[in-house]
Each structure stands twice: as structure tokens, then as C-alpha cells.
């Protein structure tokens, strides 16, 4: 059973990281995905803002899920490169990550993601990635 099948069957329980972080799978399909997560006090850094790696991880998961919707049964992915620009911080509320595949080739895929504040749609981070597409 593949990852997408498992997500459909058990929801976020298919991904241990989703369970750990409280990530909800809002929607996915056709090279797109949307995840949401409540910001908790234990996710904040010493300055009182959401730790930067949390934005990156949430965007990475949304992007990877978007890409998984386009993979053949025998294909897997591995991140080659990822770059995130941090635009604005939050310390409460809910954040939403979207992922979108820009291009999927036979060996390399390119995808982008954003994290926004769910309350007012303010852009918080923007991420661009490239993945190796590995066929068995």
C-alpha cells in the first residue's frame, strides 16, 4: 500500500510527523496539497516566535504530498535542494501550508510551497524545492 492510499485510509496517522506536530491534511490531489497546523507554545523559539524549522518542515510536507499525488506506483522521491525565504513571523494561531508541483520529469521534479497565517492569509514563508524522482 502506498503513502497516498494510507493517507486516505487512516488520515494523518499515516505520517508520524503529522501526529507529533498536530498537522491536519486539508486536501491533496493533482499536484497540489494543503496542510494546516495550530501553533503551540512548545514550538516557539527563545525570542517567542514560531521556530523557523517548523515553517520549513510544514512546507516540505505539503510540497512532498503534492508531488506524491503525481508519482507512479514504482516511484519514490528524495529532496535535492530546498530554499525558504522567511517573510513574517507568528507566535499563535493556525498556519496553512500549500504545495504545488511546478514540473515533474522522469528524474527530477520542481515544486513550490507557501506558509500563510490562516486568520488573515498573510504570507509567512515561501519555499522552492527540487526532488530526485527514483524509479524502481
VMD Tcl script that draws the C-alpha trace (Angstrom):
set ca {
  {0.00 0.00 0.00}
  {1.36 3.41 -0.98}
  {1.52 6.60 1.07}
  {-1.49 8.21 -0.63}
  {-3.55 5.05 -0.07}
  {-2.56 5.02 3.59}
  {-3.47 8.73 3.97}
  {-6.89 8.01 2.51}
  {-7.33 5.07 4.84}
  {-6.16 6.50 8.20}
  {-5.63 10.24 7.64}
  {-2.78 11.94 9.46}
  {-1.96 8.73 11.35}
  {-0.22 7.61 8.14}
  {2.59 10.07 8.91}
  {4.19 10.01 12.40}
  {5.40 13.59 11.94}
  {1.82 14.77 11.31}
  {0.76 13.14 14.58}
  {3.68 14.63 16.51}
  {3.12 18.16 15.24}
  {-0.69 18.10 15.08}
  {-0.77 18.60 11.31}
  {-4.14 18.25 9.59}
  {-4.38 17.07 5.99}
  {-6.86 19.51 4.45}
  {-6.73 18.47 0.78}
  {-4.47 16.94 -1.85}
  {-4.58 15.85 -5.47}
  {-3.46 16.75 -8.99}
  {-0.03 18.02 -7.91}
  {-1.32 20.18 -5.06}
  {-1.69 19.80 -1.30}
  {-2.80 21.84 1.69}
  {-1.89 21.15 5.33}
  {-2.72 23.13 8.48}
  {-1.32 23.19 11.98}
  {-2.01 25.01 15.22}
  {0.94 26.92 16.68}
  {1.71 25.65 20.21}
  {3.88 27.29 22.90}
  {6.37 24.39 22.72}
  {7.04 25.28 19.05}
  {8.30 28.78 19.84}
  {11.95 29.79 19.94}
  {13.65 31.73 22.74}
  {12.51 35.04 21.25}
  {8.87 33.93 21.39}
  {8.32 33.31 17.66}
  {7.50 30.08 15.84}
  {10.85 28.35 15.27}
  {11.94 28.65 11.63}
  {12.38 24.94 11.10}
  {8.68 24.39 11.81}
  {7.71 26.56 8.82}
  {10.21 24.69 6.64}
  {9.04 21.26 7.80}
  {5.36 22.08 7.24}
  {6.04 23.48 3.75}
  {8.26 20.48 2.93}
  {5.48 18.06 3.91}
  {2.88 19.94 1.82}
  {5.22 20.02 -1.18}
  {6.12 16.33 -0.86}
  {2.44 15.37 -0.55}
  {1.63 17.40 -3.68}
  {4.38 15.54 -5.53}
  {3.24 12.14 -4.22}
  {-0.10 12.71 -5.96}
  {1.72 12.58 -9.31}
  {4.08 9.66 -8.68}
  {3.73 6.30 -10.36}
  {3.39 3.26 -8.09}
  {7.09 2.40 -8.54}
  {8.43 5.94 -7.96}
  {9.85 7.49 -4.78}
  {11.35 10.92 -4.12}
  {14.33 12.40 -2.31}
  {14.95 16.10 -1.76}
  {17.86 17.53 -3.77}
  {17.56 21.19 -2.77}
  {15.24 23.35 -0.71}
  {15.29 27.09 -0.13}
  {12.95 29.02 2.18}
  {12.51 32.78 2.49}
  {11.13 33.92 5.85}
  {8.80 36.88 5.41}
  {6.84 37.31 8.65}
  {6.65 35.51 11.97}
  {3.78 34.27 14.14}
  {3.52 33.01 17.70}
  {-0.15 31.96 17.98}
  {-2.99 30.77 15.79}
  {-3.10 28.36 12.88}
  {-0.80 28.26 9.89}
  {-1.55 26.75 6.49}
  {0.98 25.31 4.05}
  {0.29 24.75 0.38}
  {2.44 22.79 -2.02}
  {2.30 22.85 -5.81}
  {4.30 20.85 -8.34}
  {5.81 23.13 -10.96}
  {7.20 20.35 -13.17}
  {7.70 16.62 -12.75}
  {10.14 15.00 -15.11}
  {11.34 11.40 -15.27}
  {14.28 12.04 -12.91}
  {13.76 15.48 -11.34}
  {10.73 17.37 -10.05}
  {10.39 21.02 -9.09}
  {7.79 22.28 -6.61}
  {6.95 25.37 -4.58}
  {5.25 25.98 -1.28}
  {3.95 28.75 0.90}
  {3.01 29.03 4.55}
  {0.31 31.55 5.44}
  {-1.49 32.72 8.55}
  {-4.93 31.07 8.49}
  {-6.57 34.07 10.19}
  {-5.73 36.71 7.60}
  {-3.90 34.89 4.75}
  {-0.66 36.82 5.43}
  {2.29 35.22 3.63}
  {4.81 33.95 6.20}
  {7.30 31.91 4.14}
  {7.94 30.89 0.55}
  {9.82 27.68 -0.34}
  {11.19 26.31 -3.60}
  {12.43 22.75 -3.98}
  {13.83 20.17 -6.32}
  {13.49 16.42 -5.85}
  {15.10 13.36 -7.37}
  {12.46 11.04 -8.78}
  {13.64 7.49 -8.19}
  {12.06 4.62 -10.13}
  {12.49 1.04 -9.04}
}
mol new
graphics top color blue
foreach p $ca { graphics top sphere $p radius 0.5 }
foreach p [lrange $ca 0 end-1] q [lrange $ca 1 end] { graphics top cylinder $p $q radius 0.2 }
display resetview
